[in-house]
Amino acid sequence: MNKLEKKTKGTILVVDDDTITIEVIKAILSKDFNIESAGDGNEAMAQFNKNPPDFVITDWNMPGMNGLELVQAIKHDPANKNIPIIMMTGYMTDMDNLLTAYNAGVIDFIRKPFDSMELKARANSIYQLSVFYREELERKERELLLNTMRLAEMNHFVIELVSKIESKVQKDITIIEDLKKSLNSRILESTWNQFNESFLKTHPDFERRLVQKHSNISPAELKLAALLRLNLNTKEISAILHLSPDGLKVSRSRLRKKLQIENKVNLTGYLMKF
């Protein structure tokens, strides 16, 4: 078996106050997965925030933060919506309990005591689902970035074209200025509509979450924030928004002040959290 074959498939966070249960799960799944463990919901959240796993297996009945509360805490952040969670329980098994857990974000159940073959099958199935979600998100990100780059290139071409026309035709400045305004207005609107449609498919909660925390942000600042969220460079953002590099610098500074972000905090990194 080569090194690639020995590599673990993914990481599972197993949460249970019963150390014996954790050890049994490790014995069953450790050949295929990297197993992290926690004894209660609070410890699990600390580990989850430090290093998000591919999926979670949690007991329901635990002291402190129980399994259902853990699920709710994880799913409260939209960034975790595609991380699958399996609930283990030996008591909360009636229909009302199951519906409560599913509504909170649980994707599957394992009843205690569990069968080793069933646990392996469920774990592998859920892991494949986790991989699918991650690859689908990455695909959407690549598609969004590619479309945005194309829009930026198109806008840059038009800006250069208008500049060349302006330099060659000096007899009637009014006509040239009207042409520039008309072209810039229509292209800016068309470009933004195309970008925004693609962006919202990939990051549907970005605008809502940003406005929820910073209610005073303007529509123009929302546009800039969305472009910065993609980590585009100054030239690309300037072309899409039809701003000069200096104008963009001023807009970034205003956005930073509006969001009340210190200079030592990376603006793009901050926006990527939404």
Disulfide bonds with the S-S distance in Angstrom:
none
